[in-house]
Amino acid sequence: MRARLLASAVLILLISAALATSVQAASCIGLVLGGGGARGAAHIGVLKVLERERVPICRIAGTSMGSVVGGLYASGYSPDEIEQILAAIDWKDILDDDPPRADYPMRRKNDTLRYLMKYRFGVRDGSLQFPRGVIQGQKLLLLLRRLTLHTWRTPDFDHLPIPFRAVATNIVTGEPVVFSEGDLALAIRASMSVPAAFAPLRVDGQLLVDGGIVNNVPADIARAMGADRLIVVDVGATLAADKDLNSPFAITMQMVDVLMKHRTEMVLESMSPDDIKIQPQLGDLGSTAFDRSLEAVPLGMAGAELHVAELRKLAISPADYADYQAGHRRVAFDPPLVEFLDVLKTRSKTAGYVERELEGFEGRPLNTAELDKAIGGAYGLGNYERIAWKPVEREGKSGIEVTPVDKGWGPNFLTFGLQINDDFEGRNDYQLGIEYTRTGLNSYGGEWRTRGEIGRITGLRSEYFQPMGERGQYYASPYIEYRAFDQPLRVDDFVASLYRVRRSVAGLDAGYEFAGSSRVFVGLYRGYGSASLSVGNGAVLPDVTDNLGALRLGYVRDTLDDANFPGTGSRGELLLTSQLDALGASTEGQTADLTWDKALSRGPNRFLFGTRLHASWGELNVFDSLAPLGGFTNLSGYHERELLGSNAALFRGVYYRRLGDSGQLFSVPAFVGGSLEAGNVYADRDQLISLENLIYAGSIFVGLDSPFGPIFLGYGYADTGESSLYLNFGTLLRPRF
């Protein structure tokens, strides 16, 4: 009897255990992936452990970086594939909206050689406007589009391999916005729009930012999707220590983190006893340390290992899990045929420019690499906040819909520039500039630009630039310009007199751009010029007044990767100018200018080799034929424009080495270097040809590639005994004479 009772008890226990296991296996397990920036890479490690332990996930809700990892996993990527994607990302490039400089249009390449700041402020109704984020997310959205392209025919997120939700915040109302359908790439991008860092994204009329503001760990969303049990992964940043709260910005960020942490703690405290909470220990890994994000993967695995006993209670059999994985992985995807390409004109005044840049994609399978490169080239114009694309179907045909969005703080822009040269011995000069640009004057990219300058040169220039032709490869640019500057004249190595040179012209340039890196142009101008004695002996040179009328012919080729501290590529420019009596010139004559720079690099070491030549002939008055030398790396030791001649030559080699880790994000690149130079100015061409009496000079310097432009502090010396200290704002690449 006792044996029968014992056997019955064992049987009951076995049946109960089997029923419990069956209930657990039948449970819908929801995975909640919280936001945390770069720390969110820990989610990949957690997923690896879940797969190893055969835990089937049937619902996913994610915020910010959690929406990135969660969205990719829900769409069929494996944890190893997501890790490989993360490892392949060049974060410095992806967080820089602009394409490589080599892909810029020629007009913008020329703009980078000037001393004006890279950043432009918007102007509207008499007040300055600013971008809504430091990063617009152009390249990030293109990346997300490529990664989620296989889901383009799945607008309902419940029909993804694993049903998915992404959480964003409506910054206008403060309410959470939960994406359950639509465009997966846009949903993920909106969910990770960290305020101030990333520009908000407008989706369906709502201005959206990072979901972490209102729901960083969206457990309630997963529960509402029908999950019975939750696995919640919290990777939120730890609060900063007292010593690190040393600025208004730090205090503001701490306030945001406190609010998010408080909200997260409330969510975690509301979890049921059957839910699993995973909080990987991520140490000092910051939310912006994307270059270190892979470090979080093993830490995420370690965090999940602490709960492996609980996870194993949710496991299913190997055979069942193999079936589960087979139904939840991406299937082979063939790119759709592009039967049409439609550029929407609702959010840009220059959509026609984008349309021209994207010609040639119809009639062949979609090539995302080529499309992204073409979009990057159009974005390089500098007028767009974003250029997005997506595949669409219309009337049974597949195609591409492209949406260019003009900068929200435009279309009128203001920027500033500053150059300073100082020898710290009482001789100094400066150049201050301000430029106002009106863009979007027509759909083909017409713009009007006006620049004023004071300092070493006083000037005012206003020009209109109009691209023309099927691809905008032709252009016309009428302009007016006034310039005035003081020019010293040296006799026997002494400054004998100082002249005030003035020049007023009106002209027209027309050109053709080709191969993405070259331009030829022809132009003419008419005007008036004068040079009058300000200080010194007027016997050296009488005052000059004449009429100007010239024809110009030029060629430029530019493949440099950077205008401030180039490492690869080259730039060459040839300009021929002829003053003609037929165009109203008082004297006839010609000048030729050749400028060439070649950049090389080896690791952190960079080299820049350059040549500048100027020749003149004919009956030009002396100030129409003169070219200046002197200044930092331009015969160092001398002051700017201190040497003047009708013919000039300069040869130089510049070396600079990047300090610190070149892969570090959000750093200001610093360089140390030096230059060797040889050159002189000459009264006639025979001296130029024979390169008589070359002056040898050199410099040593430190430089910063700051957001406001390159800054150099250096010392220069010439073998004539001239020496100078320099504090210089402006690129190493100098314009032609």
Number of C-alpha atoms within 10 A of each C-alpha: 6 7 8 9 10 11 12 12 12 12 12 12 12 12 12 12 12 12 12 13 16 13 12 17 17 13 17 20 24 27 27 30 33 30 33 25 22 22 34 32 28 33 32 28 25 25 24 19 21 23 16 11 20 22 21 22 23 22 26 30 31 34 34 33 30 36 32 27 25 30 28 22 24 28 24 22 21 20 21 13 14 19 17 12 11 18 14 9 13 12 17 15 14 18 18 16 20 20 21 15 19 19 23 24 21 22 12 14 22 14 13 18 17 17 22 23 20 15 14 21 18 22 19 13 6 6 8 14 18 15 19 17 15 15 21 24 24 23 22 18 21 23 17 18 23 14 17 17 19 17 21 16 11 15 14 16 22 16 14 18 20 21 21 31 28 31 33 32 26 22 17 10 10 12 15 19 20 19 21 19 16 15 21 30 24 17 27 29 27 32 30 29 26 21 16 13 14 21 23 27 25 13 14 8 7 15 17 31 30 30 31 32 25 21 26 29 33 28 27 16 22 28 20 9 19 14 21 18 21 24 23 24 28 25 29 24 22 17 14 14 8 7 6 11 14 9 9 9 10 12 14 12 14 18 13 13 19 16 12 20 19 10 17 22 12 11 17 17 8 11 17 10 8 11 16 18 18 21 17 26 15 21 11 10 18 17 19 15 17 22 17 17 20 21 16 24 23 19 23 28 20 20 23 27 18 13 14 14 11 14 18 14 14 23 20 20 12 11 9 13 17 13 11 17 16 12 13 20 16 18 11 7 9 9 14 18 18 20 17 17 21 14 20 16 17 10 13 21 20 22 27 21 23 28 22 17 18 23 12 9 18 15 12 13 14 19 13 15 11 12 15 20 14 17 24 23 23 25 24 22 20 16 23 21 22 23 23 19 20 16 19 18 16 9 5 7 12 16 23 21 16 21 20 28 20 21 20 16 18 24 20 22 22 20 17 20 19 20 21 18 23 17 19 11 8 7 10 15 15 15 17 18 21 17 19 20 22 18 22 20 15 14 16 22 21 20 19 19 18 18 18 18 19 17 16 20 19 17 19 19 18 18 19 17 20 19 21 17 11 14 17 18 17 18 17 18 18 18 18 18 18 18 18 20 17 19 22 21 19 16 10 6 9 9 13 16 19 19 23 16 21 20 20 20 19 18 18 18 18 18 19 18 22 13 8 16 18 18 20 18 18 18 18 20 21 19 20 18 19 18 23 17 21 15 13 14 12 15 10 13 14 12 14 15 16 17 19 23 24 22 19 19 18 18 18 19 20 23 21 24 19 18 22 21 24 22 22 18 17 19 19 19 20 17 19 17 19 22 27 17 15 10 17 18 20 18 17 19 19 20 22 20 21 19 21 20 22 20 23 16 16 10 9 14 16 20 22 23 18 20 18 23 21 26 24 25 16 13 14 20 16 14 18 20 21 22 25 21 25 19 20 29 29 28 32 30 26 25 25 18 18 16 24 22 23 24 27 29 24 24 20 21 19 20 20 24 20 18 12 12 10 14 11 15 16 10 12 12 17 19 21 18 18 19 23 22 23 23 25 24 26 24 16 15 16 11 15 22 13 9 18 13 13 16 16 19 25 24 25 22 20 16 23 20 18 16 10 17 22 22 21 24 18 22 21 27 21 20 13 12 9 14 19 23 23 24 21 21 24 24 23 20 20 16 12 16 16
